[in-house]
Amino acid sequence: MNPLYTICYISKVHSDLSDQQIEDLFSYSSQSNNSTGIKGILLSTMGNFFQVLEGTKDQVISLYNVIKEDARHHDIYEVIHRPAVKAVFTNYNSKFNIVKSIDDLDKIKTYLDAMPFDSTSEKLSRLLNPFLLMEEL
Ligand SMILES: Cc1cc2nc3c(=O)[nH]c(=O)nc-3n(C[C@H](O)[C@H](O)[C@H](O)COP(=O)(O)O)c2cc1C
């Protein structure tokens, strides 16, 4: 059996990374996750990355082990690293979401808040609050 797993972290963008390099990372990650079936979100704002990865345990942990070693970010702070009781992002839409606007983020938050109570979706919704206070992503 390969249960669903969720990892969520915040990290600092490497100071040498250009906007174009962040865009390239976004395209790579969405393409790669859409081909392997990993769901979740990735956003970057004010020098931070925020990512949620949801998929089977083996998949998510092995991807995260690669991401953790990536020199394009540092000071990774894990907020969630646990089996998912139920799928959160798997049902949001059929792709991995690169979040590029407050509007997109607002939609995700509305979706999370409408989910029947689940500690992961509730925690994710709270974690998104500070990002919603930004004027733009
Ligand atoms: C903040 C951040 C998020 C990333 N997210 C993903 C991701 O969701 N999926 C992915 O395949 N690679 C992601 N990467 C890139 C991986 O770290 C790695 O470069 C990529 O998977 C290629 O690894 P490989 O050369 O070992 O195949 C991310 C990198 C960073 C810095």
The ligand as a Gaussian input file, in Angstrom:
#p B3LYP/6-31G(d) Opt

LIG

0 1
 C       11.726000      25.764000      -4.366000
 C       11.900000      24.608000      -5.310000
 C       10.793000      23.824000      -5.642000
 C       10.918000      22.756000      -6.521000
 N        9.808000      22.032000      -6.805000
 C        9.921000      20.994000      -7.668000
 C        8.789000      20.205000      -7.961000
 O        7.696000      20.431000      -7.457000
 N        8.950000      19.186000      -8.863000
 C       10.162000      18.905000      -9.445000
 O       10.255000      17.964000     -10.242000
 N       11.242000      19.640000      -9.168000
 C       11.160000      20.670000      -8.290000
 N       12.271000      21.420000      -8.008000
 C       13.522000      21.120000      -8.709000
 C       14.296000      19.981000      -8.064000
 O       14.998000      20.462000      -6.933000
 C       15.292000      19.380000      -9.072000
 O       16.109000      20.365000      -9.604000
 C       14.577000      18.706000     -10.208000
 O       13.615000      17.814000      -9.700000
 C       15.550000      17.937000     -11.130000
 O       16.204000      16.976000     -10.379000
 P       17.172000      15.906000     -11.084000
 O       18.199000      16.724000     -11.795000
 O       17.719000      15.113000      -9.946000
 O       16.282000      15.125000     -11.998000
 C       12.173000      22.473000      -7.102000
 C       13.287000      23.251000      -6.751000
 C       13.156000      24.306000      -5.870000
 C       14.344000      25.144000      -5.514000

